[in-house]
Amino acid sequence: MATSDVDRPLLDHFDLRSLPDDFYENPYPYYRALREETPVRQMPDGTLLVTRHRDLDRIYRDTTTFSSDKKIEFFPKYGESPLYDHHTTSLVFNDPPLHTRVRRAIVGALAPRALTPLEPQVAAFVGGLIRNIKPESHFDAVADFGSKIPIQIIGNLLCVPEDERDQLRDWSLAILGALEPALTEEQEREGNEAVTEFIAYLETLVARRKRDLKDEEDDILARLIRETGEGGDLLHHELLQNCIFILNAGHETTTNTISSGSLLLSQMPEIIAKLQAEPDLWPVAVEEILRLESPNQLGNRRAVAPFDIDGKTHPEGTLITLGIGAANRDPDVFEDPDTFRFDRGRNPHLAFAGGGHLCAGLTVARIEARVALSMMFEAFPGLVVDGQIVRSRRARFRGFDSLPMKAVRYPSR
């Protein structure tokens, strides 16, 4: 669908809280039209939607003017509730000093040097999943593949026992689903229940780890525990809420990256042929997948001082939605922006946000996506969609409820 195919009345009355049905399938024509016509667009509720790369980059970097703290805007949405407690305590929705304290506690465990043992762990787990997919068989690239990998890896990083991981994905989906611009009663209820159940589970897990913690243990949960309590930087409830955040942030976005990459590459046999011939290009391919199909499509900031943008002054308190999916296809930054290309050189996409809130787990996500996709297409280079794709009806997180595929070992000529 081209920009000209966007229905004019739908574009004129575009509202993130009431999106047209075809937006969930393909939001990019809408983003393109908005970026070309009104790159700083006021929504019906008075918030701003920005869609140009340069504007997002500026907002991410200017933490003095643009705040990540969500207490003011989340209270009317959630009230006094478990969802409010969680989202206003997590790393991503806070400014310093809490953001600094939590990030410092986890960043060492997620640094590239500390993650050297991670790649063989991912490869071993992915290999097991692929061996369970028989050639020419049908499988769901979300349920049978993409969603299983981050649960395993983040579960390892947090030292969650393997027999206690089944419930983590459902909790994660419910909590993240409550971040949508328009919140249904069912999403609110399920989100609050998920936070409550997750906290109860973590109380037990953390108590066990504290009792058995050894000096040489350096995983994320061990680091957070050492930062909690007397002499530490974190309070107990901050520890629990940020364990939830780490799992959620590392789970859903990586699931979506692997699933979107599976679909995207299955439609481009010439790209798969090039990757087979030059496997060193896989990191480049992952960056293009992240750019073209950013798993996190929208972000938010609140202005804590007046600011100028696009020739107009906006007041303190203005709420801003960051169009990540739109900015990642901005032709002012990316030549031929809707095309998968290996020759971009530096790829300044914003799939991992930017500035002081650049995703702390980006190295983990890149390793998981690269290993998962390279091994899948090595085993089944002719991988094809085989059934009805069901997109998740979520604007913030772009992914699938179901992605049926067929494991074709030899691509058709």
PyMOL commands that set and color helices and strands:
alter all, ss='L'
color gray80, all
select helices_A, chain A and resi 3-5+8-12+21-25+28-37+53-61+71-78+82-87+91-93+98-110+113-115+118-131+142-146+148-157+162-164+168-177+185-212+220-226+236-266+269-277+279-292+324-327+355-357+362-379
alter helices_A, ss='H'
color red, helices_A
select strands_A, chain A and resi 40-42+48-50+66-67+138-140+298-303+307-309+312-314+319-323+384-385+390-391+400-402+404-406
alter strands_A, ss='S'
color yellow, strands_A
deselect
rebuild
show_as cartoon
